[in-house]
Amino acid sequence: MTIDTVFSIWIRVTRILILVYFGFGAYLFFNQRNLLYFPALGDPEACEAFAKTGAEKIVQNGTMLYYKKNGGTIVVFYHGNGGTACDRKFLADEFDRDSLSYLFVEYAGYADDRETTKENVLQDVRNADDFLRTISYEKLVFVSESLGAGPLAYHTTRRLPEKIALIAPYTRISDIAKAHFPYSLYPATLLVRDDFNTVLLDAFRGETLVIHGTADEIIPFELGKRLYEMIPSERKESLFVSGATHNMVLNVPGVMESLLRFLRSE
């Protein structure tokens, strides 16, 4: 085999590797939303069960909202990426028992035919805020779970709540990608199109509670801790639950009660 032949083979292999690299990168870029949003993970009968709470189903400029007035404090809730708002009926039941009014915000594409994108989800936040202008309440509280931390942070720029509670939050979606793929050949910041972030909370000084499991396998505990340290409020508290995983942190004895105690405290 001559040097020219070896060089020709090397060139062909290099071209193939480059095509594979950019081809797979393009696949990840254009299909990443299928890797981020999972509305189908929920129970298909969840909304039928949620209706039994007595919550009013409202469509605000295309955004599905579930509202129920119980008392002077209203909790605006932003759920995680898996399943729908209806799948969080267990939280609505807890709020009912504590006489907390609530507004559960559904995301684009989770209960309608809109595309699920960061832009559309942030529009859902704006629509929820428009609805808040139409009702009366005494105290406003924002609560988020997982992905919902980004929408929650954005909402604080439009209307300041007295309190926020973040369950398994993060700094940026791209930080989660970096944590899971530290040696990736692709830059996470370029691949993540819907890079929700909570940087906007770096000016929030209201009461804050951050809940995170130390064994969270989806959103690394370090990201929740970093966010907690970033928030400048002097009235903040953390509940870092030893050994708790992502979807089980609220099931750990005492955690739900700690959340409710924070929400109802004066």
Backbone torsions as a table, in degrees:
resi	resn	phi	psi	omega
1	MET	NA	125.4	-176.7
2	THR	-81.0	165.2	178.3
3	ILE	-61.8	-38.4	179.7
4	ASP	-62.5	-39.1	179.7
5	THR	-66.5	-45.2	178.8
6	VAL	-61.0	-43.0	-179.7
7	PHE	-64.1	-39.8	179.2
8	SER	-64.2	-40.9	178.2
9	ILE	-65.2	-41.7	-179.9
10	TRP	-60.9	-42.2	179.5
11	ILE	-62.8	-43.6	-179.5
12	ARG	-63.8	-44.7	180.0
13	VAL	-63.1	-42.1	179.5
14	THR	-61.9	-42.4	178.9
15	ARG	-62.9	-42.0	178.9
16	ILE	-62.4	-44.3	-179.7
17	LEU	-63.4	-39.3	178.9
18	ILE	-65.4	-42.8	178.6
19	LEU	-63.5	-41.6	178.2
20	VAL	-63.1	-44.1	-178.7
21	TYR	-59.2	-52.6	-177.7
22	PHE	-72.3	-32.0	178.2
23	GLY	-65.8	-46.1	179.5
24	PHE	-69.0	-35.8	176.8
25	GLY	-62.2	-40.8	178.1
26	ALA	-65.2	-39.2	177.9
27	TYR	-60.4	-46.3	179.7
28	LEU	-63.0	-41.5	-177.1
29	PHE	-64.6	-45.8	-174.6
30	PHE	-84.3	-12.2	179.8
31	ASN	-113.9	7.4	-173.8
32	GLN	-63.9	-28.4	-179.1
33	ARG	-67.0	-26.5	174.8
34	ASN	-72.5	-16.1	178.9
35	LEU	-97.7	-6.4	-177.0
36	LEU	-109.5	-38.4	-175.4
37	TYR	-109.4	129.1	-177.4
38	PHE	-132.9	65.9	179.6
39	PRO	-63.1	-29.1	-175.6
40	ALA	-74.2	-8.1	179.8
41	LEU	-71.4	-14.6	-177.0
42	GLY	-78.5	174.2	177.6
43	ASP	-78.9	122.7	-178.5
44	PRO	-62.4	-18.6	179.4
45	GLU	-101.8	8.8	-174.7
46	ALA	-63.1	-40.8	-177.0
47	CYS	-69.1	-30.9	175.4
48	GLU	-65.2	-39.6	177.7
49	ALA	-70.3	-38.7	-179.4
50	PHE	-62.4	-33.9	-179.0
51	ALA	-60.1	-25.0	-179.3
52	LYS	-71.7	-12.3	176.6
53	THR	-71.0	-18.2	-176.7
54	GLY	88.8	5.5	178.9
55	ALA	-67.2	144.2	179.2
56	GLU	-83.8	130.5	178.9
57	LYS	-92.1	119.2	-173.5
58	ILE	-125.7	139.0	172.8
59	VAL	-110.1	111.5	-177.7
60	GLN	-108.7	102.5	179.8
61	ASN	52.5	39.0	177.3
62	GLY	96.8	-11.1	-179.0
63	THR	-97.3	129.9	178.3
64	MET	-80.8	128.0	178.8
65	LEU	-127.7	147.2	175.4
66	TYR	-121.6	113.6	-172.5
67	TYR	-122.0	137.4	173.5
68	LYS	-144.4	130.3	178.9
69	LYS	-95.9	119.9	178.0
70	ASN	-119.7	-36.1	-176.2
71	GLY	-158.8	-168.4	-175.5
72	GLY	-73.2	-25.1	179.0
73	THR	-92.1	129.8	176.4
74	ILE	-114.5	133.9	178.6
75	VAL	-105.2	119.8	174.0
76	VAL	-95.4	122.1	-172.0
77	PHE	-115.9	129.3	176.1
78	TYR	-114.3	117.6	-172.5
79	HIS	-86.3	178.2	180.0
80	GLY	-82.0	-174.2	-173.0
81	ASN	-82.8	-16.6	-178.2
82	GLY	-98.8	121.7	-178.5
83	GLY	81.3	178.2	-175.0
84	THR	-104.8	177.1	176.1
85	ALA	-59.5	-34.0	-178.9
86	CYS	-62.5	-28.3	179.8
87	ASP	-69.4	-6.7	178.3
88	ARG	-102.1	29.5	178.5
89	LYS	-56.6	-31.9	-179.4
90	PHE	-60.0	-32.1	176.5
91	LEU	-74.0	-41.8	177.9
92	ALA	-58.7	-39.4	178.3
93	ASP	-62.5	-40.7	178.3
94	GLU	-65.7	-41.6	178.7
95	PHE	-64.5	-38.3	177.1
96	ASP	-60.5	-46.0	-178.1
97	ARG	-63.5	-29.2	-179.7
98	ASP	-96.5	10.0	179.1
99	SER	56.7	39.5	175.9
100	LEU	-99.7	126.2	173.1
101	SER	-69.6	156.6	-179.4
102	TYR	-150.2	155.6	175.8
103	LEU	-135.2	106.9	177.9
104	PHE	-92.0	126.6	-176.3
105	VAL	-101.8	124.9	177.1
106	GLU	-94.2	150.3	-177.3
107	TYR	-94.3	152.4	175.2
108	ALA	-53.2	133.8	177.8
109	GLY	86.5	-10.2	179.8
110	TYR	-91.5	-22.1	178.6
111	ALA	-142.1	14.3	-179.7
112	ASP	-152.8	-173.5	-175.3
113	ASP	-96.1	7.1	178.6
114	ARG	-71.6	156.7	176.9
115	GLU	-76.1	139.0	177.7
116	THR	-86.1	107.9	178.4
117	THR	-137.9	163.3	177.0
118	LYS	-58.3	-44.7	-179.6
119	GLU	-58.5	-43.9	-178.5
120	ASN	-71.2	-36.1	178.0
121	VAL	-65.9	-40.3	177.7
122	LEU	-67.3	-29.4	173.1
123	GLN	-66.6	-35.4	175.0
124	ASP	-60.3	-39.1	177.8
125	VAL	-62.7	-45.4	-180.0
126	ARG	-64.0	-37.8	178.4
127	ASN	-66.9	-39.1	176.9
128	ALA	-63.4	-38.9	179.3
129	ASP	-66.7	-37.5	176.2
130	ASP	-61.1	-38.6	178.9
131	PHE	-66.1	-38.5	179.6
132	LEU	-58.6	-29.1	179.1
133	ARG	-67.9	-17.9	-174.6
134	THR	-95.4	-5.3	-176.4
135	ILE	-122.4	165.1	178.6
136	SER	-108.1	145.5	176.8
137	TYR	-160.2	163.9	-179.1
138	GLU	-100.2	-36.5	-178.3
139	LYS	-138.3	138.8	-177.7
140	LEU	-113.0	129.5	-179.8
141	VAL	-131.7	136.4	174.5
142	PHE	-107.7	135.4	176.6
143	VAL	-130.1	137.9	178.6
144	SER	-132.6	157.0	175.6
145	GLU	-129.0	123.8	172.0
146	SER	54.1	-119.6	-178.6
147	LEU	-50.8	-31.9	-176.1
148	GLY	-61.2	-13.1	179.6
149	ALA	-61.2	-36.4	179.2
150	GLY	-65.2	-52.9	175.3
151	PRO	-57.7	-39.3	178.0
152	LEU	-59.6	-47.6	-178.9
153	ALA	-60.1	-41.7	178.7
154	TYR	-63.7	-39.2	-178.6
155	HIS	-62.9	-31.9	-180.0
156	THR	-65.3	-18.3	178.4
157	THR	-81.1	-14.9	-179.8
158	ARG	-103.6	-31.3	-179.2
159	ARG	-154.5	122.4	-177.0
160	LEU	-83.9	121.6	175.6
161	PRO	-85.2	163.1	174.6
162	GLU	-72.6	-31.2	-176.4
163	LYS	-142.0	155.0	168.8
164	ILE	-135.5	144.3	174.0
165	ALA	-130.2	126.7	-176.9
166	LEU	-118.9	122.7	-179.6
167	ILE	-104.8	119.8	-179.1
168	ALA	51.7	57.8	-178.3
169	PRO	-86.5	-175.0	-176.6
170	TYR	-148.5	174.7	174.9
171	THR	-91.4	-58.2	175.0
172	ARG	-141.4	152.3	175.3
173	ILE	-61.2	-37.1	179.4
174	SER	-64.8	-27.9	176.0
175	ASP	-68.5	-34.2	176.4
176	ILE	-65.5	-43.4	179.4
177	ALA	-61.5	-42.3	179.3
178	LYS	-63.4	-38.2	-178.6
179	ALA	-67.0	-36.3	-178.7
180	HIS	-81.9	-28.4	-178.7
181	PHE	-130.0	67.2	-175.2
182	PRO	-64.9	-24.1	-177.9
183	TYR	-111.1	24.9	-178.8
184	SER	-64.2	144.4	176.7
185	LEU	-76.6	-8.4	-177.2
186	TYR	-112.3	136.1	177.2
187	PRO	-70.2	120.3	-175.6
188	ALA	-60.1	-36.7	-177.0
189	THR	-65.7	-25.0	179.2
190	LEU	-88.9	-29.6	-177.3
191	LEU	-80.9	-28.1	-176.0
192	VAL	-84.9	107.1	-179.4
193	ARG	-78.5	-40.5	-178.0
194	ASP	-100.8	70.9	-173.9
195	ASP	-86.9	72.9	175.6
196	PHE	-57.5	145.6	178.2
197	ASN	-145.2	164.3	-179.6
198	THR	-116.3	17.0	-179.4
199	VAL	-57.6	-29.0	-178.5
200	LEU	-62.7	-15.3	178.7
201	LEU	-81.8	0.9	-178.8
202	ASP	-71.2	-2.0	176.6
203	ALA	-119.0	2.1	-176.0
204	PHE	-79.6	128.5	-177.2
205	ARG	-122.0	11.1	176.5
206	GLY	-79.5	179.5	179.5
207	GLU	-64.2	136.7	-173.3
208	THR	-137.3	137.1	172.3
209	LEU	-128.6	128.1	175.7
210	VAL	-116.4	122.3	178.4
211	ILE	-113.2	128.0	-179.9
212	HIS	-153.9	137.4	175.9
213	GLY	-83.0	137.0	-177.8
214	THR	-71.1	-16.7	179.9
215	ALA	-108.6	25.4	-179.8
216	ASP	-60.4	119.6	-177.1
217	GLU	-93.0	-6.3	-179.3
218	ILE	-103.3	-57.3	176.6
219	ILE	-111.5	107.6	-175.6
220	PRO	-51.8	137.1	179.5
221	PHE	-52.9	-35.8	-177.5
222	GLU	-59.3	-32.1	-180.0
223	LEU	-71.4	-40.0	176.4
224	GLY	-65.2	-39.7	179.0
225	LYS	-66.1	-40.0	179.5
226	ARG	-63.5	-41.2	178.0
227	LEU	-62.9	-44.9	179.5
228	TYR	-56.7	-43.9	-179.1
229	GLU	-68.8	-27.2	-178.2
230	MET	-75.9	-34.5	-177.2
231	ILE	-65.4	123.7	-172.3
232	PRO	-79.8	-3.5	-176.1
233	SER	-57.8	138.1	174.6
234	GLU	-86.2	-4.8	179.6
235	ARG	-115.0	58.2	-179.9
236	LYS	-122.4	152.5	177.5
237	GLU	-142.7	153.2	-179.6
238	SER	-120.2	150.0	173.0
239	LEU	-131.6	88.9	-179.8
240	PHE	-94.2	111.6	-168.5
241	VAL	-94.5	111.4	-176.0
242	SER	-60.9	126.3	175.6
243	GLY	78.4	-2.1	-177.2
244	ALA	-80.0	138.2	177.8
245	THR	-93.3	179.2	-170.8
246	HIS	-58.6	-52.9	-173.6
247	ASN	-88.8	-1.8	-175.0
248	MET	-112.0	-2.3	-171.7
249	VAL	-60.6	-37.5	-179.4
250	LEU	-75.6	-13.7	179.6
251	ASN	-86.6	-10.1	178.6
252	VAL	-68.6	131.4	-178.4
253	PRO	-50.1	129.0	176.3
254	GLY	94.4	-19.6	-175.3
255	VAL	-71.9	-47.6	178.9
256	MET	-60.8	-41.8	179.6
257	GLU	-63.9	-36.6	177.8
258	SER	-64.7	-39.9	177.6
259	LEU	-63.4	-48.2	-178.6
260	LEU	-64.8	-37.8	177.9
261	ARG	-62.2	-40.6	177.8
262	PHE	-64.3	-42.4	-176.7
263	LEU	-67.5	-36.7	-174.7
264	ARG	-93.6	-8.1	-178.1
265	SER	-68.4	148.4	-179.9
266	GLU	-83.8	NA	NA
